[in-house]
Amino acid sequence: MATRKSPASAEKKTTTRKAPAKKAAVAVADTVENNLDNNIEKKIPTYNEIAILAEQYWNERGRPFGSPEVDWLRAEQTLHAA
């Protein structure tokens, strides 16, 4: 038995589709990768690097007694800014 189609279903309906989300995901992945590359280039100072610079600052100040935190914090700030 033959099926009957209504005139409305016989016409081809046009639908709008959204663009695939892959392009947006790729753009986000590229941005994240670029940020990671930038963070890798910014080297995190090691304990020894901070200690060496803090000692240099301490020597420059004339080796005063007490308050080594001042030199340590200054060395950390200097190395993190670089």
PDB file with one MODEL, atoms N, CA, C and O in Angstrom:
MODEL        1
ATOM      1  N   MET A   1       0.823  -1.157   0.000  1.00  0.00           N
ATOM      2  CA  MET A   1       0.000   0.000   0.000  1.00  0.00           C
ATOM      3  C   MET A   1       0.885   1.243   0.000  1.00  0.00           C
ATOM      4  O   MET A   1       1.856   1.312   0.753  1.00  0.00           O
ATOM      5  N   ALA A   2       0.569   2.186  -0.805  1.00  0.00           N
ATOM      6  CA  ALA A   2       1.347   3.406  -0.951  1.00  0.00           C
ATOM      7  C   ALA A   2       0.985   4.385   0.156  1.00  0.00           C
ATOM      8  O   ALA A   2      -0.175   4.526   0.543  1.00  0.00           O
ATOM      9  N   THR A   3       2.024   5.056   0.652  1.00  0.00           N
ATOM     10  CA  THR A   3       1.772   6.048   1.683  1.00  0.00           C
ATOM     11  C   THR A   3       1.560   7.394   1.043  1.00  0.00           C
ATOM     12  O   THR A   3       2.154   7.708   0.011  1.00  0.00           O
ATOM     13  N   ARG A   4       0.741   8.160   1.636  1.00  0.00           N
ATOM     14  CA  ARG A   4       0.413   9.460   1.106  1.00  0.00           C
ATOM     15  C   ARG A   4       1.152  10.536   1.894  1.00  0.00           C
ATOM     16  O   ARG A   4       1.119  10.533   3.124  1.00  0.00           O
ATOM     17  N   LYS A   5       1.811  11.445   1.204  1.00  0.00           N
ATOM     18  CA  LYS A   5       2.516  12.543   1.857  1.00  0.00           C
ATOM     19  C   LYS A   5       1.676  13.799   1.762  1.00  0.00           C
ATOM     20  O   LYS A   5       1.037  14.078   0.747  1.00  0.00           O
ATOM     21  N   SER A   6       1.697  14.524   2.818  1.00  0.00           N
ATOM     22  CA  SER A   6       0.968  15.786   2.787  1.00  0.00           C
ATOM     23  C   SER A   6       1.770  16.799   1.977  1.00  0.00           C
ATOM     24  O   SER A   6       2.988  16.664   1.863  1.00  0.00           O
ATOM     25  N   PRO A   7       1.116  17.807   1.414  1.00  0.00           N
ATOM     26  CA  PRO A   7       1.825  18.806   0.614  1.00  0.00           C
ATOM     27  C   PRO A   7       2.898  19.533   1.420  1.00  0.00           C
ATOM     28  O   PRO A   7       3.917  19.932   0.857  1.00  0.00           O
ATOM     29  N   ALA A   8       2.695  19.712   2.711  1.00  0.00           N
ATOM     30  CA  ALA A   8       3.680  20.414   3.520  1.00  0.00           C
ATOM     31  C   ALA A   8       4.946  19.582   3.693  1.00  0.00           C
ATOM     32  O   ALA A   8       6.046  20.135   3.705  1.00  0.00           O
ATOM     33  N   SER A   9       4.813  18.270   3.827  1.00  0.00           N
ATOM     34  CA  SER A   9       5.996  17.441   4.024  1.00  0.00           C
ATOM     35  C   SER A   9       6.712  17.187   2.709  1.00  0.00           C
ATOM     36  O   SER A   9       7.882  16.802   2.700  1.00  0.00           O
ATOM     37  N   ALA A  10       6.014  17.401   1.597  1.00  0.00           N
ATOM     38  CA  ALA A  10       6.642  17.199   0.303  1.00  0.00           C
ATOM     39  C   ALA A  10       7.667  18.296   0.021  1.00  0.00           C
ATOM     40  O   ALA A  10       8.650  18.066  -0.683  1.00  0.00           O
ATOM     41  N   GLU A  11       7.438  19.464   0.562  1.00  0.00           N
ATOM     42  CA  GLU A  11       8.393  20.556   0.373  1.00  0.00           C
ATOM     43  C   GLU A  11       9.586  20.350   1.305  1.00  0.00           C
ATOM     44  O   GLU A  11       9.452  19.866   2.428  1.00  0.00           O
ATOM     45  N   LYS A  12      10.721  20.724   0.812  1.00  0.00           N
ATOM     46  CA  LYS A  12      11.928  20.568   1.633  1.00  0.00           C
ATOM     47  C   LYS A  12      12.002  21.728   2.614  1.00  0.00           C
ATOM     48  O   LYS A  12      11.963  22.894   2.223  1.00  0.00           O
ATOM     49  N   LYS A  13      12.108  21.394   3.871  1.00  0.00           N
ATOM     50  CA  LYS A  13      12.196  22.421   4.895  1.00  0.00           C
ATOM     51  C   LYS A  13      13.653  22.828   5.060  1.00  0.00           C
ATOM     52  O   LYS A  13      14.553  21.988   5.062  1.00  0.00           O
ATOM     53  N   THR A  14      13.863  24.114   5.197  1.00  0.00           N
ATOM     54  CA  THR A  14      15.221  24.601   5.422  1.00  0.00           C
ATOM     55  C   THR A  14      15.443  24.759   6.925  1.00  0.00           C
ATOM     56  O   THR A  14      14.600  25.290   7.647  1.00  0.00           O
ATOM     57  N   THR A  15      16.571  24.295   7.360  1.00  0.00           N
ATOM     58  CA  THR A  15      16.921  24.427   8.774  1.00  0.00           C
ATOM     59  C   THR A  15      18.244  25.151   8.890  1.00  0.00           C
ATOM     60  O   THR A  15      19.106  25.060   8.016  1.00  0.00           O
ATOM     61  N   THR A  16      18.380  25.850   9.955  1.00  0.00           N
ATOM     62  CA  THR A  16      19.649  26.526  10.195  1.00  0.00           C
ATOM     63  C   THR A  16      20.418  25.741  11.241  1.00  0.00           C
ATOM     64  O   THR A  16      19.868  25.342  12.268  1.00  0.00           O
ATOM     65  N   ARG A  17      21.674  25.528  10.972  1.00  0.00           N
ATOM     66  CA  ARG A  17      22.513  24.781  11.895  1.00  0.00           C
ATOM     67  C   ARG A  17      23.615  25.689  12.403  1.00  0.00           C
ATOM     68  O   ARG A  17      24.135  26.536  11.677  1.00  0.00           O
ATOM     69  N   LYS A  18      23.947  25.499  13.629  1.00  0.00           N
ATOM     70  CA  LYS A  18      25.046  26.256  14.204  1.00  0.00           C
ATOM     71  C   LYS A  18      26.370  25.668  13.715  1.00  0.00           C
ATOM     72  O   LYS A  18      26.477  24.480  13.410  1.00  0.00           O
ATOM     73  N   ALA A  19      27.354  26.532  13.654  1.00  0.00           N
ATOM     74  CA  ALA A  19      28.678  26.070  13.260  1.00  0.00           C
ATOM     75  C   ALA A  19      29.199  25.085  14.305  1.00  0.00           C
ATOM     76  O   ALA A  19      28.873  25.200  15.487  1.00  0.00           O
ATOM     77  N   PRO A  20      29.989  24.139  13.882  1.00  0.00           N
ATOM     78  CA  PRO A  20      30.521  23.179  14.849  1.00  0.00           C
ATOM     79  C   PRO A  20      31.327  23.879  15.927  1.00  0.00           C
ATOM     80  O   PRO A  20      31.976  24.893  15.668  1.00  0.00           O
ATOM     81  N   ALA A  21      31.287  23.349  17.112  1.00  0.00           N
ATOM     82  CA  ALA A  21      31.978  23.954  18.250  1.00  0.00           C
ATOM     83  C   ALA A  21      33.468  23.684  18.230  1.00  0.00           C
ATOM     84  O   ALA A  21      34.195  24.188  19.087  1.00  0.00           O
ATOM     85  N   LYS A  22      33.934  22.910  17.284  1.00  0.00           N
ATOM     86  CA  LYS A  22      35.358  22.568  17.229  1.00  0.00           C
ATOM     87  C   LYS A  22      36.228  23.810  17.062  1.00  0.00           C
ATOM     88  O   LYS A  22      37.292  23.904  17.675  1.00  0.00           O
ATOM     89  N   LYS A  23      35.795  24.750  16.252  1.00  0.00           N
ATOM     90  CA  LYS A  23      36.607  25.944  16.021  1.00  0.00           C
ATOM     91  C   LYS A  23      36.805  26.724  17.316  1.00  0.00           C
ATOM     92  O   LYS A  23      37.904  27.204  17.592  1.00  0.00           O
ATOM     93  N   ALA A  24      35.758  26.848  18.097  1.00  0.00           N
ATOM     94  CA  ALA A  24      35.864  27.557  19.367  1.00  0.00           C
ATOM     95  C   ALA A  24      36.767  26.797  20.319  1.00  0.00           C
ATOM     96  O   ALA A  24      37.566  27.402  21.033  1.00  0.00           O
ATOM     97  N   ALA A  25      36.648  25.465  20.337  1.00  0.00           N
ATOM     98  CA  ALA A  25      37.489  24.655  21.214  1.00  0.00           C
ATOM     99  C   ALA A  25      38.954  24.759  20.808  1.00  0.00           C
ATOM    100  O   ALA A  25      39.837  24.806  21.665  1.00  0.00           O
ATOM    101  N   VAL A  26      39.208  24.796  19.521  1.00  0.00           N
ATOM    102  CA  VAL A  26      40.587  24.921  19.040  1.00  0.00           C
ATOM    103  C   VAL A  26      41.155  26.276  19.430  1.00  0.00           C
ATOM    104  O   VAL A  26      42.314  26.372  19.835  1.00  0.00           O
ATOM    105  N   ALA A  27      40.343  27.330  19.311  1.00  0.00           N
ATOM    106  CA  ALA A  27      40.799  28.668  19.674  1.00  0.00           C
ATOM    107  C   ALA A  27      41.130  28.730  21.161  1.00  0.00           C
ATOM    108  O   ALA A  27      42.129  29.336  21.551  1.00  0.00           O
ATOM    109  N   VAL A  28      40.304  28.110  21.987  1.00  0.00           N
ATOM    110  CA  VAL A  28      40.555  28.094  23.429  1.00  0.00           C
ATOM    111  C   VAL A  28      41.817  27.301  23.721  1.00  0.00           C
ATOM    112  O   VAL A  28      42.631  27.711  24.549  1.00  0.00           O
ATOM    113  N   ALA A  29      41.987  26.163  23.047  1.00  0.00           N
ATOM    114  CA  ALA A  29      43.177  25.344  23.259  1.00  0.00           C
ATOM    115  C   ALA A  29      44.438  26.107  22.862  1.00  0.00           C
ATOM    116  O   ALA A  29      45.455  26.022  23.551  1.00  0.00           O
ATOM    117  N   ASP A  30      44.380  26.851  21.760  1.00  0.00           N
ATOM    118  CA  ASP A  30      45.536  27.643  21.341  1.00  0.00           C
ATOM    119  C   ASP A  30      45.865  28.717  22.369  1.00  0.00           C
ATOM    120  O   ASP A  30      47.035  28.957  22.668  1.00  0.00           O
ATOM    121  N   THR A  31      44.842  29.359  22.908  1.00  0.00           N
ATOM    122  CA  THR A  31      45.058  30.395  23.912  1.00  0.00           C
ATOM    123  C   THR A  31      45.696  29.806  25.162  1.00  0.00           C
ATOM    124  O   THR A  31      46.632  30.381  25.716  1.00  0.00           O
ATOM    125  N   VAL A  32      45.193  28.666  25.603  1.00  0.00           N
ATOM    126  CA  VAL A  32      45.745  28.015  26.790  1.00  0.00           C
ATOM    127  C   VAL A  32      47.187  27.618  26.537  1.00  0.00           C
ATOM    128  O   VAL A  32      48.042  27.797  27.404  1.00  0.00           O
ATOM    129  N   GLU A  33      47.465  27.079  25.354  1.00  0.00           N
ATOM    130  CA  GLU A  33      48.825  26.671  25.019  1.00  0.00           C
ATOM    131  C   GLU A  33      49.768  27.869  25.001  1.00  0.00           C
ATOM    132  O   GLU A  33      50.892  27.775  25.495  1.00  0.00           O
ATOM    133  N   ASN A  34      49.326  28.996  24.437  1.00  0.00           N
ATOM    134  CA  ASN A  34      50.155  30.198  24.411  1.00  0.00           C
ATOM    135  C   ASN A  34      50.435  30.696  25.820  1.00  0.00           C
ATOM    136  O   ASN A  34      51.553  31.118  26.116  1.00  0.00           O
ATOM    137  N   ASN A  35      49.427  30.651  26.699  1.00  0.00           N
ATOM    138  CA  ASN A  35      49.621  31.080  28.077  1.00  0.00           C
ATOM    139  C   ASN A  35      50.601  30.165  28.791  1.00  0.00           C
ATOM    140  O   ASN A  35      51.427  30.631  29.575  1.00  0.00           O
ATOM    141  N   LEU A  36      50.516  28.864  28.527  1.00  0.00           N
ATOM    142  CA  LEU A  36      51.451  27.930  29.146  1.00  0.00           C
ATOM    143  C   LEU A  36      52.868  28.201  28.672  1.00  0.00           C
ATOM    144  O   LEU A  36      53.814  28.160  29.459  1.00  0.00           O
ATOM    145  N   ASP A  37      53.012  28.480  27.368  1.00  0.00           N
ATOM    146  CA  ASP A  37      54.338  28.795  26.843  1.00  0.00           C
ATOM    147  C   ASP A  37      54.892  30.048  27.498  1.00  0.00           C
ATOM    148  O   ASP A  37      56.077  30.098  27.828  1.00  0.00           O
ATOM    149  N   ASN A  38      54.063  31.055  27.691  1.00  0.00           N
ATOM    150  CA  ASN A  38      54.511  32.284  28.340  1.00  0.00           C
ATOM    151  C   ASN A  38      54.906  32.026  29.788  1.00  0.00           C
ATOM    152  O   ASN A  38      55.878  32.599  30.281  1.00  0.00           O
ATOM    153  N   ASN A  39      54.153  31.162  30.473  1.00  0.00           N
ATOM    154  CA  ASN A  39      54.473  30.850  31.864  1.00  0.00           C
ATOM    155  C   ASN A  39      55.755  30.042  31.971  1.00  0.00           C
ATOM    156  O   ASN A  39      56.496  30.178  32.944  1.00  0.00           O
ATOM    157  N   ILE A  40      56.022  29.201  30.978  1.00  0.00           N
ATOM    158  CA  ILE A  40      57.252  28.428  30.999  1.00  0.00           C
ATOM    159  C   ILE A  40      58.446  29.355  30.823  1.00  0.00           C
ATOM    160  O   ILE A  40      59.490  29.160  31.446  1.00  0.00           O
ATOM    161  N   GLU A  41      58.290  30.366  29.971  1.00  0.00           N
ATOM    162  CA  GLU A  41      59.376  31.313  29.754  1.00  0.00           C
ATOM    163  C   GLU A  41      59.672  32.107  31.021  1.00  0.00           C
ATOM    164  O   GLU A  41      60.822  32.471  31.267  1.00  0.00           O
ATOM    165  N   LYS A  42      58.657  32.376  31.820  1.00  0.00           N
ATOM    166  CA  LYS A  42      58.856  33.074  33.081  1.00  0.00           C
ATOM    167  C   LYS A  42      59.320  32.043  34.105  1.00  0.00           C
ATOM    168  O   LYS A  42      58.510  31.319  34.684  1.00  0.00           O
ATOM    169  N   LYS A  43      60.603  31.987  34.315  1.00  0.00           N
ATOM    170  CA  LYS A  43      61.178  30.986  35.195  1.00  0.00           C
ATOM    171  C   LYS A  43      60.890  31.335  36.651  1.00  0.00           C
ATOM    172  O   LYS A  43      61.053  32.481  37.069  1.00  0.00           O
ATOM    173  N   ILE A  44      60.468  30.350  37.405  1.00  0.00           N
ATOM    174  CA  ILE A  44      60.218  30.528  38.829  1.00  0.00           C
ATOM    175  C   ILE A  44      61.565  30.403  39.538  1.00  0.00           C
ATOM    176  O   ILE A  44      62.266  29.406  39.362  1.00  0.00           O
ATOM    177  N   PRO A  45      61.933  31.406  40.336  1.00  0.00           N
ATOM    178  CA  PRO A  45      63.244  31.361  40.999  1.00  0.00           C
ATOM    179  C   PRO A  45      63.312  30.233  42.026  1.00  0.00           C
ATOM    180  O   PRO A  45      62.336  29.941  42.717  1.00  0.00           O
ATOM    181  N   THR A  46      64.467  29.618  42.109  1.00  0.00           N
ATOM    182  CA  THR A  46      64.668  28.539  43.071  1.00  0.00           C
ATOM    183  C   THR A  46      65.068  29.114  44.430  1.00  0.00           C
ATOM    184  O   THR A  46      65.389  30.295  44.559  1.00  0.00           O
ATOM    185  N   TYR A  47      65.038  28.257  45.418  1.00  0.00           N
ATOM    186  CA  TYR A  47      65.418  28.640  46.777  1.00  0.00           C
ATOM    187  C   TYR A  47      66.863  29.160  46.790  1.00  0.00           C
ATOM    188  O   TYR A  47      67.156  30.175  47.423  1.00  0.00           O
ATOM    189  N   ASN A  48      67.754  28.463  46.094  1.00  0.00           N
ATOM    190  CA  ASN A  48      69.168  28.869  46.072  1.00  0.00           C
ATOM    191  C   ASN A  48      69.374  30.218  45.394  1.00  0.00           C
ATOM    192  O   ASN A  48      70.187  31.021  45.851  1.00  0.00           O
ATOM    193  N   GLU A  49      68.648  30.474  44.314  1.00  0.00           N
ATOM    194  CA  GLU A  49      68.770  31.770  43.636  1.00  0.00           C
ATOM    195  C   GLU A  49      68.339  32.907  44.553  1.00  0.00           C
ATOM    196  O   GLU A  49      68.976  33.959  44.604  1.00  0.00           O
ATOM    197  N   ILE A  50      67.246  32.677  45.277  1.00  0.00           N
ATOM    198  CA  ILE A  50      66.768  33.700  46.217  1.00  0.00           C
ATOM    199  C   ILE A  50      67.787  33.892  47.335  1.00  0.00           C
ATOM    200  O   ILE A  50      68.075  35.021  47.731  1.00  0.00           O
ATOM    201  N   ALA A  51      68.327  32.795  47.840  1.00  0.00           N
ATOM    202  CA  ALA A  51      69.294  32.868  48.940  1.00  0.00           C
ATOM    203  C   ALA A  51      70.554  33.623  48.529  1.00  0.00           C
ATOM    204  O   ALA A  51      71.077  34.429  49.298  1.00  0.00           O
ATOM    205  N   ILE A  52      71.038  33.363  47.327  1.00  0.00           N
ATOM    206  CA  ILE A  52      72.260  34.038  46.850  1.00  0.00           C
ATOM    207  C   ILE A  52      72.020  35.540  46.724  1.00  0.00           C
ATOM    208  O   ILE A  52      72.846  36.343  47.157  1.00  0.00           O
ATOM    209  N   LEU A  53      70.891  35.916  46.132  1.00  0.00           N
ATOM    210  CA  LEU A  53      70.594  37.340  45.968  1.00  0.00           C
ATOM    211  C   LEU A  53      70.344  38.011  47.317  1.00  0.00           C
ATOM    212  O   LEU A  53      70.757  39.151  47.528  1.00  0.00           O
ATOM    213  N   ALA A  54      69.672  37.311  48.231  1.00  0.00           N
ATOM    214  CA  ALA A  54      69.432  37.864  49.568  1.00  0.00           C
ATOM    215  C   ALA A  54      70.746  38.100  50.293  1.00  0.00           C
ATOM    216  O   ALA A  54      70.899  39.100  50.995  1.00  0.00           O
ATOM    217  N   GLU A  55      71.694  37.188  50.128  1.00  0.00           N
ATOM    218  CA  GLU A  55      73.002  37.376  50.764  1.00  0.00           C
ATOM    219  C   GLU A  55      73.731  38.579  50.170  1.00  0.00           C
ATOM    220  O   GLU A  55      74.399  39.326  50.885  1.00  0.00           O
ATOM    221  N   GLN A  56      73.595  38.759  48.855  1.00  0.00           N
ATOM    222  CA  GLN A  56      74.209  39.933  48.223  1.00  0.00           C
ATOM    223  C   GLN A  56      73.613  41.219  48.795  1.00  0.00           C
ATOM    224  O   GLN A  56      74.342  42.164  49.096  1.00  0.00           O
ATOM    225  N   TYR A  57      72.295  41.255  48.944  1.00  0.00           N
ATOM    226  CA  TYR A  57      71.646  42.435  49.510  1.00  0.00           C
ATOM    227  C   TYR A  57      72.103  42.651  50.955  1.00  0.00           C
ATOM    228  O   TYR A  57      72.321  43.785  51.381  1.00  0.00           O
ATOM    229  N   TRP A  58      72.244  41.570  51.693  1.00  0.00           N
ATOM    230  CA  TRP A  58      72.689  41.651  53.087  1.00  0.00           C
ATOM    231  C   TRP A  58      74.101  42.222  53.169  1.00  0.00           C
ATOM    232  O   TRP A  58      74.392  43.055  54.027  1.00  0.00           O
ATOM    233  N   ASN A  59      74.985  41.764  52.261  1.00  0.00           N
ATOM    234  CA  ASN A  59      76.352  42.287  52.215  1.00  0.00           C
ATOM    235  C   ASN A  59      76.363  43.766  51.841  1.00  0.00           C
ATOM    236  O   ASN A  59      77.147  44.542  52.387  1.00  0.00           O
ATOM    237  N   GLU A  60      75.494  44.154  50.911  1.00  0.00           N
ATOM    238  CA  GLU A  60      75.421  45.559  50.500  1.00  0.00           C
ATOM    239  C   GLU A  60      74.972  46.453  51.649  1.00  0.00           C
ATOM    240  O   GLU A  60      75.380  47.611  51.737  1.00  0.00           O
ATOM    241  N   ARG A  61      74.133  45.914  52.528  1.00  0.00           N
ATOM    242  CA  ARG A  61      73.638  46.705  53.663  1.00  0.00           C
ATOM    243  C   ARG A  61      74.632  46.726  54.817  1.00  0.00           C
ATOM    244  O   ARG A  61      74.350  47.307  55.865  1.00  0.00           O
ATOM    245  N   GLY A  62      75.790  46.099  54.637  1.00  0.00           N
ATOM    246  CA  GLY A  62      76.812  46.135  55.686  1.00  0.00           C
ATOM    247  C   GLY A  62      76.690  45.013  56.708  1.00  0.00           C
ATOM    248  O   GLY A  62      77.221  45.128  57.813  1.00  0.00           O
ATOM    249  N   ARG A  63      76.004  43.940  56.361  1.00  0.00           N
ATOM    250  CA  ARG A  63      75.844  42.762  57.220  1.00  0.00           C
ATOM    251  C   ARG A  63      75.302  43.098  58.602  1.00  0.00           C
ATOM    252  O   ARG A  63      75.918  42.754  59.611  1.00  0.00           O
ATOM    253  N   PRO A  64      74.157  43.766  58.656  1.00  0.00           N
ATOM    254  CA  PRO A  64      73.608  44.118  59.963  1.00  0.00           C
ATOM    255  C   PRO A  64      73.082  42.875  60.691  1.00  0.00           C
ATOM    256  O   PRO A  64      72.751  41.865  60.069  1.00  0.00           O
ATOM    257  N   PHE A  65      73.015  42.975  62.002  1.00  0.00           N
ATOM    258  CA  PHE A  65      72.507  41.874  62.813  1.00  0.00           C
ATOM    259  C   PHE A  65      70.983  41.878  62.782  1.00  0.00           C
ATOM    260  O   PHE A  65      70.360  42.927  62.947  1.00  0.00           O
ATOM    261  N   GLY A  66      70.378  40.698  62.570  1.00  0.00           N
ATOM    262  CA  GLY A  66      68.918  40.569  62.611  1.00  0.00           C
ATOM    263  C   GLY A  66      68.229  40.935  61.311  1.00  0.00           C
ATOM    264  O   GLY A  66      68.865  41.403  60.366  1.00  0.00           O
ATOM    265  N   SER A  67      66.944  40.719  61.274  1.00  0.00           N
ATOM    266  CA  SER A  67      66.030  41.013  60.161  1.00  0.00           C
ATOM    267  C   SER A  67      66.491  40.488  58.790  1.00  0.00           C
ATOM    268  O   SER A  67      66.587  41.269  57.843  1.00  0.00           O
ATOM    269  N   PRO A  68      66.776  39.185  58.666  1.00  0.00           N
ATOM    270  CA  PRO A  68      67.141  38.652  57.347  1.00  0.00           C
ATOM    271  C   PRO A  68      65.941  38.605  56.397  1.00  0.00           C
ATOM    272  O   PRO A  68      66.102  38.468  55.184  1.00  0.00           O
ATOM    273  N   GLU A  69      64.731  38.721  56.966  1.00  0.00           N
ATOM    274  CA  GLU A  69      63.532  38.676  56.124  1.00  0.00           C
ATOM    275  C   GLU A  69      63.488  39.830  55.131  1.00  0.00           C
ATOM    276  O   GLU A  69      62.956  39.693  54.030  1.00  0.00           O
ATOM    277  N   VAL A  70      64.045  40.955  55.523  1.00  0.00           N
ATOM    278  CA  VAL A  70      64.041  42.127  54.643  1.00  0.00           C
ATOM    279  C   VAL A  70      64.783  41.807  53.351  1.00  0.00           C
ATOM    280  O   VAL A  70      64.294  42.089  52.256  1.00  0.00           O
ATOM    281  N   ASP A  71      65.963  41.218  53.487  1.00  0.00           N
ATOM    282  CA  ASP A  71      66.752  40.885  52.300  1.00  0.00           C
ATOM    283  C   ASP A  71      66.101  39.756  51.500  1.00  0.00           C
ATOM    284  O   ASP A  71      66.101  39.780  50.269  1.00  0.00           O
ATOM    285  N   TRP A  72      65.550  38.771  52.203  1.00  0.00           N
ATOM    286  CA  TRP A  72      64.918  37.640  51.534  1.00  0.00           C
ATOM    287  C   TRP A  72      63.706  38.099  50.719  1.00  0.00           C
ATOM    288  O   TRP A  72      63.553  37.715  49.559  1.00  0.00           O
ATOM    289  N   LEU A  73      62.863  38.907  51.317  1.00  0.00           N
ATOM    290  CA  LEU A  73      61.668  39.376  50.615  1.00  0.00           C
ATOM    291  C   LEU A  73      62.030  40.274  49.436  1.00  0.00           C
ATOM    292  O   LEU A  73      61.379  40.231  48.392  1.00  0.00           O
ATOM    293  N   ARG A  74      63.067  41.085  49.608  1.00  0.00           N
ATOM    294  CA  ARG A  74      63.517  41.944  48.506  1.00  0.00           C
ATOM    295  C   ARG A  74      64.046  41.086  47.358  1.00  0.00           C
ATOM    296  O   ARG A  74      63.777  41.374  46.192  1.00  0.00           O
ATOM    297  N   ALA A  75      64.798  40.034  47.684  1.00  0.00           N
ATOM    298  CA  ALA A  75      65.331  39.135  46.656  1.00  0.00           C
ATOM    299  C   ALA A  75      64.192  38.402  45.932  1.00  0.00           C
ATOM    300  O   ALA A  75      64.207  38.285  44.706  1.00  0.00           O
ATOM    301  N   GLU A  76      63.216  37.914  46.688  1.00  0.00           N
ATOM    302  CA  GLU A  76      62.066  37.252  46.055  1.00  0.00           C
ATOM    303  C   GLU A  76      61.341  38.193  45.112  1.00  0.00           C
ATOM    304  O   GLU A  76      61.008  37.822  43.986  1.00  0.00           O
ATOM    305  N   GLN A  77      61.100  39.403  45.572  1.00  0.00           N
ATOM    306  CA  GLN A  77      60.378  40.372  44.757  1.00  0.00           C
ATOM    307  C   GLN A  77      61.151  40.699  43.481  1.00  0.00           C
ATOM    308  O   GLN A  77      60.567  40.810  42.403  1.00  0.00           O
ATOM    309  N   THR A  78      62.462  40.851  43.612  1.00  0.00           N
ATOM    310  CA  THR A  78      63.293  41.176  42.457  1.00  0.00           C
ATOM    311  C   THR A  78      63.278  40.043  41.435  1.00  0.00           C
ATOM    312  O   THR A  78      63.146  40.286  40.236  1.00  0.00           O
ATOM    313  N   LEU A  79      63.415  38.798  41.912  1.00  0.00           N
ATOM    314  CA  LEU A  79      63.483  37.661  40.983  1.00  0.00           C
ATOM    315  C   LEU A  79      62.118  37.358  40.354  1.00  0.00           C
ATOM    316  O   LEU A  79      62.055  36.949  39.195  1.00  0.00           O
ATOM    317  N   HIS A  80      61.058  37.549  41.082  1.00  0.00           N
ATOM    318  CA  HIS A  80      59.730  37.303  40.512  1.00  0.00           C
ATOM    319  C   HIS A  80      59.372  38.370  39.479  1.00  0.00           C
ATOM    320  O   HIS A  80      58.646  38.086  38.526  1.00  0.00           O
ATOM    321  N   ALA A  81      59.861  39.567  39.653  1.00  0.00           N
ATOM    322  CA  ALA A  81      59.568  40.651  38.706  1.00  0.00           C
ATOM    323  C   ALA A  81      60.337  40.480  37.401  1.00  0.00           C
ATOM    324  O   ALA A  81      59.917  40.997  36.366  1.00  0.00           O
ATOM    325  N   ALA A  82      61.452  39.766  37.438  1.00  0.00           N
ATOM    326  CA  ALA A  82      62.294  39.614  36.253  1.00  0.00           C
ATOM    327  C   ALA A  82      61.716  38.667  35.248  1.00  0.00           C
ATOM    328  O   ALA A  82      62.316  38.439  34.197  1.00  0.00           O
TER     329      ALA A  82
ENDMDL
END
